[in-house]
Amino acid sequence: MMSNTHPHKVINHCPRCGSGKFKGRKEGISFTCEECGFVYFVNSSAAVACLIFNSKGELMLSRRAVEPNFGMLDLPGGFVDVMETAEDAVRREIREELGISVTRSRYLTSFPNEYVFSGYSVFTLDLAFVCEVDNMRAAQPKDDISAIEFYDIMSVPFHGLCSDSMRNIIEFYIKKEIK
């Protein structure tokens, strides 16, 4: 069953001609305008999530300063901008959110996510990277985070994470990287 925030419940008019004859097709993944023939696909947006560890081997988590999921724990990161690589997004997001530079990053895995914003479901593919940074002590919460906290990887408070994809990424890291 589709949530009330799913695009098929929210989008009612064609973005090209404005017609109200914009009908959902293909099991919730596309729309077709019966007036002008425009086809719109509900695709995943790319996002990056960064696993950053301090010198004690503790994982950095950030507190969300904005909705959705205000106050919950998250991995630092965010949406990949149009025509930006995932690697460039990692560097930009960490600079924007923490004021530090990524010196090395390694792709880890990806998980799908549903990010509800302004009553609309944005489906994302969260690309996880393990990152090293230039100066951990200089990291300060900026942009859309209110705090940074460090946790032993085996003691991450999963109940306080903002999404299943963040939990899945951390669990994947534990399963594949912790020996």
C-alpha positions in Angstrom: 0.0 0.0 0.0 1.3 3.5 -0.9 1.8 6.0 1.9 0.1 9.4 1.7 3.5 10.9 0.8 4.2 8.6 -2.2 4.6 10.6 -5.4 1.5 8.9 -6.8 -0.6 10.4 -4.0 1.0 13.9 -4.2 1.7 14.7 -7.8 -1.5 15.6 -9.6 -0.5 17.7 -12.6 1.9 17.4 -15.5 5.0 19.5 -15.0 5.2 20.2 -18.7 1.7 21.3 -19.7 -0.1 21.5 -16.3 -2.8 19.0 -17.3 -4.6 17.2 -14.5 -4.6 14.1 -16.8 -1.2 12.9 -15.3 -1.8 9.3 -14.5 0.4 6.9 -12.6 1.6 3.8 -14.4 4.0 0.9 -14.1 3.4 -0.1 -10.4 4.2 3.3 -8.9 7.4 4.1 -10.8 6.1 6.4 -13.6 3.4 8.9 -14.7 2.2 9.6 -18.2 0.3 12.8 -19.2 -2.7 11.9 -21.4 -2.6 15.5 -22.8 0.9 16.0 -24.0 2.5 12.5 -23.7 5.1 13.6 -21.2 6.5 10.6 -19.1 7.9 11.1 -15.7 9.8 8.4 -13.8 10.0 8.2 -10.0 13.7 7.5 -9.7 16.0 7.3 -6.7 18.0 10.4 -5.8 21.7 9.8 -4.9 22.9 10.6 -1.4 26.2 10.0 0.4 26.7 8.8 4.0 30.2 9.0 5.5 31.6 6.7 8.1 34.3 8.7 9.9 36.3 7.3 12.9 38.3 9.2 15.5 41.8 8.1 16.7 40.1 5.8 19.3 38.3 4.0 16.5 34.9 5.5 17.5 32.3 6.2 14.8 31.2 9.8 14.3 27.4 10.4 14.2 25.8 13.7 13.8 22.5 15.1 15.3 20.1 16.4 12.7 19.3 20.1 13.2 16.5 20.1 10.6 13.5 18.1 9.7 12.9 15.4 8.7 14.0 13.5 11.9 15.1 16.6 13.8 17.4 15.6 16.7 18.0 12.0 15.6 21.4 10.5 14.9 22.7 10.3 11.3 25.9 9.6 9.4 27.3 12.9 8.0 26.5 13.4 4.4 23.7 14.4 2.1 22.3 14.6 -1.4 24.5 14.4 -4.5 24.1 17.7 -6.5 23.1 17.6 -10.1 26.2 16.7 -12.3 28.3 16.0 -9.2 30.1 12.8 -8.6 29.5 10.9 -5.4 33.1 11.4 -4.4 32.8 15.1 -4.9 29.6 15.1 -2.8 31.5 13.3 0.0 34.1 16.1 0.1 31.6 18.9 -0.2 29.1 17.6 2.4 31.9 17.0 5.0 33.3 20.5 4.3 29.8 22.0 4.7 28.6 20.0 7.7 31.9 19.7 9.7 34.3 22.3 8.3 37.0 19.7 7.6 38.4 18.1 4.5 38.2 14.4 3.4 41.7 13.2 2.6 40.7 9.7 1.5 37.4 7.9 0.9 36.5 4.4 0.0 33.2 3.2 -1.3 31.6 0.6 1.0 28.0 -0.2 0.0 24.6 1.3 -0.7 21.1 0.9 0.6 17.7 2.4 -0.5 15.8 4.8 1.7 12.6 6.7 1.7 13.2 10.3 2.8 9.9 12.2 3.5 10.3 15.9 3.1 7.4 18.5 3.0 4.9 15.7 2.8 6.6 14.1 -0.2 8.5 10.8 -0.4 11.9 11.2 -2.0 13.4 7.8 -2.6 17.2 7.8 -2.2 20.0 5.4 -2.8 22.4 6.1 0.1 26.0 5.5 -1.0 28.2 4.8 2.0 31.9 5.8 2.1 34.5 5.1 4.7 36.4 8.4 5.1 39.6 9.8 6.5 39.7 13.5 7.3 42.5 16.1 7.7 41.8 17.4 11.2 39.3 15.6 13.4 39.8 18.0 16.3 38.7 20.9 14.0 35.3 19.3 13.2 32.5 21.5 14.2 28.7 21.1 13.6 27.6 23.4 10.8 24.9 23.5 8.1 22.1 21.1 9.0 23.6 19.3 12.0 23.5 20.5 15.6 26.2 18.2 17.2 28.7 15.5 16.6 29.0 12.4 18.8 31.3 9.4 18.8 30.3 5.9 19.6 32.1 2.5 19.8 31.0 0.8 16.6 29.5 -2.1 18.7 27.5 0.3 20.9 25.8 2.5 18.3 22.3 3.4 19.6 20.4 2.0 16.6 17.1 3.1 18.0 18.2 6.7 17.7 19.2 6.6 14.1 17.1 8.6 11.6 16.6 5.9 9.0 16.8 2.2 8.3 19.5 2.8 5.6 21.9 4.4 8.2 21.3 1.3 10.4 21.9 -1.0 7.4 25.1 0.8 6.5 26.5 0.6 10.0 25.5 -3.1 10.3 27.1 -3.9 7.0 30.3 -2.2 8.1 30.3 -4.3 11.3 29.6 -7.5 9.5 32.2 -6.9 6.6 34.9 -4.8 8.2 35.1 -5.8 11.9 37.3 -8.9 12.3 
